[in-house]
Amino acid sequence: MRLHFTSARMVVAPLLLGIAVLALWQLAVVALEIKPFVLPGPAAIADQFFGNIDNVWTASAVTGWNALVGLVLGAIAGVLFATLAAVWPVLDELSAPIVAALAVIPIVALAPVLYTMYGAGAETARQIIAAIAVFIPVYLNSLRGFRQVRPVHRELMHVYAASGIQTARNVTLPSSLPFIFTGLRIASSLAVISALIAEYFGGPVGGLGKSITSAASSSNYSLAWAYVLGSILVGLVFYSITLGLEKFVSRHRPTP
Amino acid sequence: MTRKDSLPVTDAHAVKVTGVSRIFSIKKKPPVTALESVDLTVAPGEFVSLIGPSGCGKSTLLRLIADLDQPTAGTIEVFGKTARKARIDQDYGIAFQQAGLLPWRTVRANIELPLELHKVGTAERRSRSTELLELVGLGDFGDSYPDQLSGGMQQRVAIARALAESPNLLLMDEPFGALDEMTRERMQNELIRICAETRAAVVFVTHSIPEAVFLSDRVVVMSPRPGRIRSVLPIRLGGPDDRSEHIREDAAFFDGVSAVRESLHGTPDTGNARGVDTR
């Protein structure tokens, strides 16, 4: 009973709020005669979105694929380096300045450099940018996770004369999974954002970023917003999938 | 799984500690002598408690026997082997103050963990864990997760896990330390029963005088700074069949408690609050 009540509140309340905001937005645009280049109404954006659904879909697929490739590569590299750094702490100390530097520079600023390296006709540069953006949170969170293993569990594995691989599989990895997935969840949004922003700096056309800029530069503001809506949806899909994975792997854990 | 019948004929000791010292050197601080020339032997099937105030080195001694730490001087033999060899051969089971269960594994999977690590087949694992769940009275909880269990139940799972490979030696570091008094006494009764059934030797670290007296064949009283054995007191409360709940009201039990307390405090016991827990 209570469960139904809370889930109804969790689903219905935000839905009602969303509808109310959209209605107010539409009302404001009509009543105050706001020009489309300032802010088009939701009806116009929806019209463009569904009218160009094929184009939005193709653009989302291009950007989404770049983000996915970056996410997978960055995540693998992040977990791998975190494993090495956990085994040899000296590696962590040596790489700390580099990781700090990577964490503070805006990765997309590298886009023009990478475009000249890999050619403006290839998607490689965008995938690399997404991968670098993903690497940092995955690496930092995984490393933190690997250090969360409880001493009693570590001693238990020592007492059982367990091999390194057995210890990793039975204790280290399960202990650090929640941390790795926190990193992945942050990284999933970063992957989409980085892949999309990287398109602003050049490279082949067809992705969401390029579509937004070209629609805006041809004064088709409602269409630009339709692509923005597409970007939001791609970001949401990435976030939801990683969140779902996180919930799945931690289903047998006490909620912190 | 049958009991290991690998007791060496040449050496009748379960544990033999000879002249063991352990000095902890911490940077920029004077070294701490946790143990100083400690000698102790534990016979197969014998229950020995280590008792003493904090810092007397009782946990350190247990960790040395378990090969979780190495002595600065002296030797430790477990069933005639080095502590390291005994650990690798899995000659002992261990239970810590924290149950230390893996929260992502079911109770049954936790008990099966050591068997799984040592490549015991699925069917054998299953039958052994069923047996152990019954032994610790958790037959209906095999599919539960540790966080669904009370502290006492978790500790029982940890004991079942320690017994999984039928060790001839059980090392226990204050396993009931975090439990309430009632649960604690019930767990002590169960431990007596389990030990009678498995015939394992036990080295048991505790803070509690009544607990040490109730469980042990011998109580080793230790003193701190540096950690030394002050005295070894034999306790004669009879075999496991006699050692039921009523023994806690028995004169022999109170005598044992007084003797351990006198040895701990170094003065005769004058108080009339006999049997009161002075942990």
Interface residues (C-beta under 8 A of the other chain):
Chain A: R150 V152 H153 E155 L156 H158 V159 Y160 A161 A162 Q166 N170 V171 P174 H252 R253 P254
Chain B: A66 D67 L68 R87 I88 Q90 I94 F96 Q98 G100 L102 P103 W104 L113 P114 L117 H118 Y145 D147
